Amino acid sequence: MSRSVIISCALTGGGDTTGLSPHVPVTPKQIADEALAARAAGAAAVHIHVRNPETGKPSRDIALYRETVERIRESGSDVIINLTTGAGGRFTPDSADPNRNAIEGMARWEDRIAHVLELRPDMCSLDVGTVNFNSYAFLNLPDHVERMARLIREAGVKPELEVFELGHARYASHLCEKGVFTDPPLFQLCLGVPWGAPATTEAMQALKQLVPAGALWSAFGISQHQFPIVAQAILLGGHVRVGLEDNLYLTRGQLSPGNAPLVERAARLVRELDAEVATPETARKLLHLT
């Protein structure tokens, strides 16, 4: 019997990509429309950041999250909604005063999950460790991660555990052993991000070895690594993520006109490798979402 593979679509992200492609959604309506298009193309889940509609820059404005989520819910779509909690973790110290954050971006850990506790999506991301991310540090301290995880669980939301390094996988497994998460935990292996684990089969296999028995795992690669990692994840028994957050191109030199074409290509790979594209209903059963 064919294995069902969950395709998640990361719709817009928080990177400075709006100037690189006119197809990156910015407003709540655009993001919600992209979510519905991704669902129609085969995505069972959508991962959502929000942006300032006027500037296109990343935002933590709860009103923008609320409008985006309400638009998706009011459409009647069965797509699984997964909200980010990553915004607010960027730290770039002032060169003259390293105790001072020189670039706006840091937030209290409580504030990073406020929109999740209010809106109660099906899922949310939970970054489980600190990593050097391009030119800044992405801070996720163990004590804060566990506190966030426990409040997320109390809200009835399932966390997707974002793993950028071997140490992140070890810590996430430690929290699993403590019973912090409901079964089955979901590990998201994030590959190719400077300066995290590289987007290679060897790195994916190494991280996969640290996923606890009974847990689910998914993987994504950024930029040109998106679809090679999709194929490798399918072959190794994982689930997959695509989307404009991670990659702007459908093929070399061709900007993707939206998220749906990326999902469609991933769905073709799933089928060509003799697996089935999971519907939201099937994904909910696999993830034990109520």
RODO-2510 file (C-alpha; in nm, 4 decimals, decimal comma):
residues 290
     n   res          X          Y          Z
     1     m     0,0000     0,0000     0,0000
     2     s     0,1376     0,3430    -0,0943
     3     r     0,2731     0,5690     0,1769
     4     s     0,1032     0,9068     0,2197
     5     v     0,3361     1,2073     0,2079
     6     i     0,2314     1,5367     0,3641
     7     i     0,3191     1,8405     0,1527
     8     s     0,3475     2,1614     0,3537
     9     c     0,3735     2,4966     0,1778
    10     a     0,5603     2,7891     0,3360
    11     l     0,3828     3,0783     0,1702
    12     t     0,5894     3,3936     0,2228
    13     g     0,8430     3,3740     0,5059
    14     g     1,0102     3,6662     0,6751
    15     g     1,3121     3,7123     0,4526
    16     d     1,3875     4,0151     0,2363
    17     t     1,2491     3,8490    -0,0770
    18     t     0,9729     4,0821    -0,1913
    19     g     1,2230     4,2792    -0,3970
    20     l     1,3481     3,9624    -0,5641
    21     s     1,0134     3,8363    -0,6898
    22     p     0,6799     4,0116    -0,7529
    23     h     0,5007     3,6868    -0,6693
    24     v     0,5781     3,6795    -0,2955
    25     p     0,2466     3,7459    -0,1167
    26     v     0,2420     4,0411     0,1205
    27     t    -0,1097     4,1382     0,2300
    28     p    -0,3362     3,9113     0,4363
    29     k    -0,5612     3,8643     0,1321
    30     q    -0,2676     3,7695    -0,0880
    31     i    -0,1322     3,5270     0,1706
    32     a    -0,4755     3,3690     0,2262
    33     d    -0,5320     3,3392    -0,1496
    34     e    -0,1936     3,1695    -0,1847
    35     a    -0,2890     2,9299     0,0954
    36     l    -0,6042     2,8268    -0,0892
    37     a    -0,4159     2,7910    -0,4182
    38     a    -0,1535     2,5743    -0,2488
    39     r    -0,4274     2,3558    -0,1009
    40     a    -0,5850     2,3120    -0,4441
    41     a    -0,2449     2,2104    -0,5810
    42     g    -0,1967     1,9375    -0,3204
    43     a    -0,0660     2,0964    -0,0005
    44     a    -0,2201     1,9544     0,3151
    45     a    -0,0737     2,2304     0,5337
    46     v     0,0326     2,5919     0,4930
    47     h     0,3002     2,7647     0,7003
    48     i     0,2263     3,1322     0,7530
    49     h     0,4284     3,4434     0,8276
    50     v     0,2773     3,7900     0,7841
    51     r     0,4252     4,1059     0,6356
    52     n     0,3653     4,4782     0,6643
    53     p     0,1301     4,5456     0,3711
    54     e     0,2929     4,8827     0,3019
    55     t     0,6599     4,7855     0,3160
    56     g     0,6611     4,4094     0,2587
    57     k     0,8862     4,3691     0,5624
    58     p     0,8217     4,0915     0,8176
    59     s     0,5701     4,1748     1,0889
    60     r     0,4421     4,0338     1,4176
    61     d     0,1193     4,2364     1,4063
    62     i    -0,1473     4,0082     1,5468
    63     a    -0,4156     4,1880     1,3457
    64     l    -0,2460     4,0723     1,0256
    65     y    -0,2348     3,7141     1,1505
    66     r    -0,5981     3,7372     1,2548
    67     e    -0,7132     3,8622     0,9159
    68     t    -0,5119     3,6009     0,7279
    69     v    -0,6388     3,3130     0,9409
    70     e    -0,9980     3,4355     0,9308
    71     r    -0,9897     3,4602     0,5518
    72     i    -0,8729     3,0990     0,5234
    73     r    -1,1243     2,9725     0,7766
    74     e    -1,4130     3,1666     0,6251
    75     s    -1,3379     3,0099     0,2870
    76     g    -1,4303     2,6718     0,4314
    77     s    -1,0943     2,5215     0,3355
    78     d    -0,9792     2,2118     0,5211
    79     v    -0,6115     2,3035     0,4878
    80     i    -0,4038     2,2708     0,8051
    81     i    -0,2994     2,6154     0,9319
    82     n     0,0537     2,6402     1,0727
    83     l     0,1636     2,9793     1,2098
    84     t     0,5250     3,0783     1,2643
    85     t     0,6644     3,1678     1,6050
    86     g     1,0083     3,2501     1,4668
    87     a     0,9567     3,6244     1,4372
    88     g     1,1191     3,8073     1,7255
    89     g     1,4294     3,5907     1,7600
    90     r     1,6794     3,7860     1,5510
    91     f     1,9724     3,9296     1,7440
    92     t     2,2432     4,1506     1,5940
    93     p     2,4460     4,3188     1,8690
    94     d     2,5618     4,6770     1,8311
    95     s     2,9341     4,6753     1,7541
    96     a     2,9968     4,9474     2,0129
    97     d     2,7676     4,7997     2,2788
    98     p     2,7207     4,4223     2,2403
    99     n     2,4547     4,4236     2,5127
   100     r     2,2323     4,6243     2,2802
   101     n     2,0446     4,4801     1,9833
   102     a     2,1306     4,7045     1,6883
   103     i     1,8515     4,5844     1,4617
   104     e     1,4875     4,5709     1,5629
   105     g     1,3683     4,2135     1,5792
   106     m     1,3989     4,0729     1,9317
   107     a     1,0830     4,0036     2,1292
   108     r     0,9987     3,8434     2,4618
   109     w     0,9312     3,4716     2,4281
   110     e     0,5731     3,5274     2,5492
   111     d     0,5124     3,7749     2,2679
   112     r     0,6445     3,5353     2,0055
   113     i     0,3523     3,2997     2,0702
   114     a     0,0776     3,5523     2,1546
   115     h    -0,0903     3,5158     1,8138
   116     v    -0,0863     3,1369     1,8463
   117     l    -0,2507     3,1429     2,1888
   118     e    -0,5206     3,3786     2,0619
   119     l    -0,5943     3,2288     1,7197
   120     r    -0,5456     2,8586     1,8061
   121     p    -0,4269     2,7343     1,4654
   122     d    -0,3899     2,3619     1,4017
   123     m    -0,0117     2,3905     1,4280
   124     c     0,2733     2,6335     1,4772
   125     s     0,6453     2,6226     1,4218
   126     l     0,8718     2,5989     1,7254
   127     d     1,2417     2,6681     1,6729
   128     v     1,4259     2,4507     1,9216
   129     g     1,7753     2,5972     1,9142
   130     t     1,9998     2,8903     1,8370
   131     v     2,1762     2,9151     1,5008
   132     n     2,3881     3,1662     1,3130
   133     f     2,1445     3,2688     1,0424
   134     n     2,3152     3,4638     0,7642
   135     s     2,4558     3,7723     0,9400
   136     y     2,2621     3,7512     1,2664
   137     a     2,2051     3,5073     1,5494
   138     f     1,8627     3,3450     1,5689
   139     l     1,8169     3,3018     1,9436
   140     n     1,6074     3,0242     2,0931
   141     l     1,7151     2,9527     2,4485
   142     p     1,6286     2,6124     2,6005
   143     d     1,4289     2,7511     2,8918
   144     h     1,2275     2,9769     2,6612
   145     v     1,1654     2,6962     2,4113
   146     e     1,0263     2,4662     2,6795
   147     r     0,8038     2,7388     2,8251
   148     m     0,6700     2,8184     2,4799
   149     a     0,6136     2,4486     2,4098
   150     r     0,4101     2,3961     2,7246
   151     l     0,1845     2,6958     2,6597
   152     i     0,1399     2,5889     2,2972
   153     r     0,0321     2,2448     2,4155
   154     e    -0,2138     2,3945     2,6667
   155     a    -0,3667     2,5898     2,3780
   156     g    -0,4314     2,2658     2,1900
   157     v    -0,1848     2,3513     1,9116
   158     k     0,0661     2,1021     1,7733
   159     p     0,4223     2,2337     1,7340
   160     e     0,6372     2,1605     1,4310
   161     l     0,9897     2,1335     1,5709
   162     e     1,2324     2,3292     1,3540
   163     v     1,5712     2,1561     1,3476
   164     f     1,8698     2,3327     1,1866
   165     e     2,1510     2,1375     1,3548
   166     l     2,2294     1,8035     1,5215
   167     g     2,2168     1,9719     1,8628
   168     h     1,8665     2,0955     1,7906
   169     a     1,7547     1,7403     1,7181
   170     r     1,9123     1,6219     2,0438
   171     y     1,7343     1,8902     2,2455
   172     a     1,4009     1,8253     2,0751
   173     s     1,4410     1,4546     2,1519
   174     h     1,5152     1,5447     2,5143
   175     l     1,1893     1,7397     2,5335
   176     c     1,0079     1,4424     2,3809
   177     e     1,1513     1,2198     2,6563
   178     k     1,0185     1,4676     2,9144
   179     g     0,6694     1,4342     2,7647
   180     v     0,6496     1,7990     2,6603
   181     f     0,4837     1,7193     2,3259
   182     t     0,1786     1,5155     2,2341
   183     d     0,2381     1,2101     2,0163
   184     p     0,3525     1,1935     1,7496
   185     p     0,6041     1,4789     1,7551
   186     l     0,6860     1,6331     1,4164
   187     f     1,0471     1,7222     1,3373
   188     q     1,1094     1,9636     1,0481
   189     l     1,4640     1,9227     0,9152
   190     c     1,5735     2,2623     0,7788
   191     l     1,8576     2,2235     0,5304
   192     g     2,0781     2,4653     0,3420
   193     v     2,0253     2,7736     0,5599
   194     p     2,3500     2,9652     0,6230
   195     w     2,4914     2,8555     0,8653
   196     g     2,2956     2,5490     0,9598
   197     a     2,3049     2,1918     0,8341
   198     p     2,3850     2,1698     0,4623
   199     a     2,1271     2,0567     0,2086
   200     t     2,2818     1,7144     0,1515
   201     t     2,1573     1,3600     0,1777
   202     e     2,4274     1,2900     0,4371
   203     a     2,3096     1,5751     0,6610
   204     m     1,9474     1,4658     0,6279
   205     q     2,0381     1,1093     0,7205
   206     a     2,2389     1,2254     1,0216
   207     l     1,9488     1,4353     1,1503
   208     k     1,6991     1,1609     1,0731
   209     q     1,8926     0,9237     1,2998
   210     l     1,8126     1,1494     1,5959
   211     v     1,4369     1,1566     1,5328
   212     p     1,2792     0,9486     1,8116
   213     a     1,0988     0,6262     1,7308
   214     g     0,7336     0,6970     1,6596
   215     a     0,7923     1,0607     1,5653
   216     l     0,7206     1,1997     1,2188
   217     w     0,9701     1,4042     1,0224
   218     s     0,9683     1,6353     0,7255
   219     a     1,2447     1,8188     0,5427
   220     f     1,3042     2,1135     0,3175
   221     g     1,5984     2,2601     0,1300
   222     i     1,6300     2,6244     0,0360
   223     s     1,6879     2,7776    -0,3067
   224     q     1,8159     2,5340    -0,5694
   225     h     1,8088     2,2536    -0,3134
   226     q     1,4308     2,2578    -0,2722
   227     f     1,3356     1,9776    -0,5077
   228     p     1,6425     1,7543    -0,4633
   229     i     1,5625     1,7525    -0,0896
   230     v     1,1947     1,6810    -0,1660
   231     a     1,2985     1,3723    -0,3609
   232     q     1,5447     1,2548    -0,0958
   233     a     1,2970     1,3066     0,1881
   234     i     1,0339     1,1011     0,0079
   235     l     1,2828     0,8180    -0,0533
   236     l     1,3986     0,8209     0,3101
   237     g     1,0455     0,8040     0,4495
   238     g     0,9815     1,1664     0,5396
   239     h     0,7319     1,4359     0,4520
   240     v     0,8163     1,7506     0,2566
   241     r     0,7906     2,1283     0,2500
   242     v     0,8083     2,3669    -0,0448
   243     g     0,7057     2,7284    -0,1001
   244     l     0,8190     3,0813    -0,1713
   245     e     0,9597     3,1214     0,1799
   246     d     1,2373     2,8795     0,0880
   247     n     1,2757     2,9126    -0,2880
   248     l     1,1553     3,1629    -0,5489
   249     y     1,2221     2,9559    -0,8604
   250     l     1,0202     2,6827    -1,0276
   251     t     1,3159     2,5803    -1,2445
   252     r     1,6570     2,7325    -1,3085
   253     g     1,6112     3,0961    -1,4103
   254     q     1,2292     3,0827    -1,3982
   255     l     1,0550     3,2562    -1,1101
   256     s     0,7602     3,0607    -0,9805
   257     p     0,4407     3,2613    -1,0430
   258     g     0,3132     3,1601    -0,7005
   259     n     0,3209     2,8835    -0,4429
   260     a     0,0844     2,6494    -0,6254
   261     p     0,3301     2,5590    -0,9062
   262     l     0,5900     2,4613    -0,6441
   263     v     0,3347     2,2391    -0,4706
   264     e     0,2320     2,0874    -0,8030
   265     r     0,5926     1,9967    -0,8811
   266     a     0,6377     1,8408    -0,5366
   267     a     0,3155     1,6442    -0,5822
   268     r     0,4437     1,5081    -0,9134
   269     l     0,7610     1,3908    -0,7409
   270     v     0,5577     1,2209    -0,4685
   271     r     0,3551     1,0283    -0,7258
   272     e     0,6531     0,9482    -0,9484
   273     l     0,8232     0,7911    -0,6467
   274     d     0,5194     0,5654    -0,5901
   275     a     0,3759     0,7478    -0,2898
   276     e     0,0464     0,9289    -0,2407
   277     v    -0,0106     1,2971    -0,1754
   278     a    -0,1735     1,3220     0,1676
   279     t    -0,5015     1,5078     0,1864
   280     p    -0,5590     1,7355     0,4855
   281     e    -0,7840     1,4625     0,6285
   282     t    -0,5086     1,2033     0,5996
   283     a    -0,2493     1,4474     0,7351
   284     r    -0,4665     1,5195     1,0375
   285     k    -0,4844     1,1476     1,1116
   286     l    -0,1088     1,1038     1,0751
   287     l    -0,0403     1,4040     1,2998
   288     h    -0,3182     1,3170     1,5481
   289     l    -0,4770     1,6573     1,5085
   290     t    -0,8238     1,6865     1,6545
***
